[in-house]
Amino acid sequence: LGSAPTSMFAASRAVSSASVSVSGSTRGSVSRPARGGPPARHMRSNASGAPRDHPVGVMPRGPLTFDPETDAFWVFGYGSIVWKVGFEYEERVICCARGFRRRFYQGSTDHRGTVDFPGRTVTLERCDPKEPPCWGAAYRVSAAHARRVLDLLETREKQYDERVQIDLFDGAPWNENAQPLIRGALTYIATANEANLNWLGPPAGGVNESATQIANAVGPSGANFEYLFNLCDALRSIEVDDPHVFELEKAVKAILAERGET
């Protein structure tokens, strides 16, 4: 997969793999006190079925435009991959996806929650491409590591029901004729499709309901609020303002403060 000529803006925001950790550790992470709070209540993910975990291979996967046995490819991270990469890559570029916005609409029963009490993680919601884009980080995976990284991503993102390839841009003002910075980057999206039993969607109780859930959910990968806070720190480190995410952060911190967990 090729990329369009790099603009001065994009070049200033690109970093080599030599300067970015791929171990999965979070720089400057802060340990959090143990959670307290009210007893967990069961939270259903959708009207058609209860939330559940499932093995790799349950979600439908369409064909890819590259061959992981022979080709390099790009991965677009907009959630935990921004701050916890966890795979080998050659290049990292800060860029954006047009026609998408980041939302905490996917239930997590395998990482940041459980089947009895799902956490919330981000997905991409399709929107008008003229709206502010979703910023994140793109990673170029070499052909030598392509198969291993794709298999890792399939496990990591097994609960996301769409595997898609999208074009990424450098953040210049919207123009329908703009050329992508990177074409066909791989990413995973959760949707309201009936195959996705862990879909939560926008909560009836708004930000407060989401914040309460995030403040209390814990899964094999840790507390849900740590996922949120790490994402916020990562977005600030690349100078991205995401009102949806930062509003949730403020609400969750208020809940933790009430519990004496600041």
Salt bridges, closest charged atoms under 4 A:
ASP53 OD1 - LYS158 NZ 3.33
GLU69 OE2 - ARG147 NE 2.80
GLU88 OE1 - ARG148 NH2 2.37
GLU90 OE1 - ARG140 NH1 2.34
ASP110 OD2 - HIS111 NE2 3.68
GLU125 OE1 - ARG101 NE 2.67
GLU131 OE1 - ARG101 NH1 2.76
ASP151 OD1 - ARG147 NH1 3.02
GLU154 OE1 - ARG61 NE 3.00
GLU154 OE2 - ARG163 NH1 3.05
GLU157 OE2 - ARG156 NE 3.88
GLU162 OE1 - ARG126 NH2 2.90
ASP233 OD1 - ARG236 NH1 3.97
ASP242 OD2 - ARG102 NE 2.83
GLU249 OE1 - ARG236 NH2 2.51
GLU249 OE2 - LYS253 NZ 3.48
GLU261 OE2 - ARG259 NE 3.19
